[in-house]
Amino acid sequence: MRNRGLVDEIVVGRDPLFGQLDPNRRDPHQRPFSVARALNDAAKRAHGEHFLLFGADHVPDARAIEWAAHQLRGYAFARIYDRVAYATEAATRLILHGTVLPLEAADWHVHPAPCPGVLGVRRTAFEAAGGLDERYEGWGYEDTAFLDTLARTHTNGVRGTMGPSGYVLRELWHDPGARDLAGRNAELYRKGSQ
C-alpha cells in the first residue's frame, strides 16, 4: 500500500492501561485490554490528517483504502465495508506463520456485517467526536458507539454508503473468549444510545 501512495504511515496503538491495577475497585483487578484506548493512542501518535481505522485482526484491501481516501476529500468519515470474510483458525495460523499470503488462504467465509469500526475518518472529525469512548473494555460496541457519535456530530458523513461492491473486510480468526466483556459493553451501549 505504501508503494501506491495510499498510506503515509502505519501507527500501531497500544492500550496504556492494559494490565494495570484498577484503582476504582476494592479487589485487586488488572484492567483488560481496550480497543478504544488502543485506537485513541494511535490517533494521538499519528501525524496525518486522515486516519484509516483497522483492527490487528484485519487484512486491509488496497482498493478499499483507495476508495476511503477518495471519500475523505469530501466527507468527514466513511464506513468502508458491509461484508466480512472470516478466516478459519487453520488458515489464520498459515497466514501468521508466513506459509500463505492472506488472500491466498482458501477458506474465507463471507457474511453480511455492518463493520462499523473499520473507517476512514478525518482527524478533525475524530477529535470533534472525542475519540472512542474508553469505558468500553475488551472489544465490542466501542466501534458502533463511535460511529453513532460521528454521525451525530457530522451531517456530511458517508454513514449508509459502503465501498463499491466486492470490497470485503478480511478478518483473521481469534479466540472468541477475548470478547468476554461484550455483554458489559452491549449494556453500556444500550444505556448510551437511549
Secondary structure, DSSP 8 states (H G I E B T S, - for coil): -GGGT--S-------TTTTSB-TT-SS--B---BHHHHHHHHHHH--SSEEEE--TTEE--HHHHHHHHHHTTT-SEEE--SEEEEE-HHHHHHHHTTSS-GGG-S-EEEEE---TT-EEEEHHHHHHTTSS-TT--BSSSHHHHHHHHHHHH-TT-BSS--S-TT--EEE----GGGGTTHHHHHHHHHHHT-
